[in-house]
Amino acid sequence: MVGIKDIAKKAGVSISTVSYALNGSQKVTEETRERIKAIADELNYVPNMAARTLKRQQTNIIGVYLADYGGSFYGELLDGIKKGLAFYDFEMIVCSGEKSHLFIPERMVDGAIILDWTFDSQEILQFAQRGHSIVVLDRKLSHEHVRKVLLDNKGGATLAVGEMVAKQTKFVHLITGSTKAYDSQQRLAASTKELQRFGIDYQTIEGDFTEPSGYQAAKEIVASQPDFPIDIFAFNDEMAVGVYKFFKETPYEIGKDVRIIGFDHIEIGEFLTPTLATISYSKHRWGMLAAEKIIQLIQGESTEDEHIYTTFINGDSFS
């Protein structure tokens, strides 16, 4: 591999001069900089990012940790994070899986934004204790190096149940996410509390926030021989899409025989027939705030936790 020693030898200058030229230092003339860059290109020189990181102690890169990349949920959130970081001249890498956790202690990233329920909270606190800056989007943690930007899951679930109460629902089928996921836990706690408050019976079916799990849940609901109309609160829109797909194969109609409310307001919901009633919030703002918080932590600025609030979006699936 070509190094700066090779460039220095060919250019007839010192190693420090090459380093100054490649790093944009004003200690070399523009003419020298251009000549050295031309030689570097000729030799196919690739900068050693790890070495630069050790020297500067900063990468200007943030690790964004997700449980998976499936579905259409993450696009708007990641775009918000990307644009928020760009304002501070930072970039992001999107990570998933345990091995990528090593990027944090090895300082391959300057901080982490975590929306990954499989990322153990104790591990996050250990990183924070070592001085790493972290923003969490899916759990409540308290540490001087951790900030939370949490979605108002309870408020959103309460809105959904409120709509069902207004439509005189008698029985509700709750399709949850994984029992280990913070969002699902919060939505379930709020939903059951409200349903019990109004004396409405319910059934809980565990999904995993994916379309196939929504399809399977709908299949289980019909197999239980329920009374019609069937009222469903799916804890995300991906599972709601799975419900749509199942009932498309039956004589029952969404919006008439089956009424459903989702959560997340993903774009595909607007193109479903009938349109999907859902709980909405700004995923873009969620990402922007997460980016702002992580940079403030890194720069040692005062910063507070934040919440992202929800609204109900009418749709013909629950009319």
C-alpha angles and dihedrals in degrees: 000000000000114000135186089266089065091049091048092051094051093043093046093232137112124276090245090056090054090048091051091048096049094045096050096249119168089223091091130055121254089245092055092045093053093047092051092046090051091053091047090053091047091054092044091239116189117195116241101237094187091056091047090051092053091051098044097031088219134084101180086226127119122203114226110200120204131175089229142336097236127126130016098283100095103054098081093040093052091046089055092050092047094051092043092053093044089062087065094040092254129130134201141226119203114226138188131174136042098277091063089060086078089070087077103055091036087054094233084138129036094223144341138245108200128201097153120112090195090063103097114239092219090056090051091052091049090055090047091050088057090055102262116146114236137175117196124201100180111044145035112254128158121210135123090246095046129077128184128220101182132183115234093244094162093051091049094049090048090054091052094051090045090059090050092050089051090054090051095246114190101190132013131204110209115203105197134191122238113319088233094057115100094215092054093046092052094046092048094049093051095042096051092044092054094043091051090047090059095039095245118150120226145183124217120215118183117228130165103234091265130118094242091054089054090051091050092047091053089050090053092048093055091044089058088063097234128190116260137277092049113212117204133183108194112196091224138018094244090065090043088058088054089053090052091051093052096049091047085069092054135064090249120104127222109235093025113042093014124037118192140180122193135192131233102037095235116186097252090064091071091057097049119105110259098024114253121250107220150156112263137198136155109274088178091057090046089057094043092052092047090053092048092050096049092051092048090052092049092049093047094244125149110263137166136212117266139206130214112215129214140224134193118249115204117230136169091246088079107029 
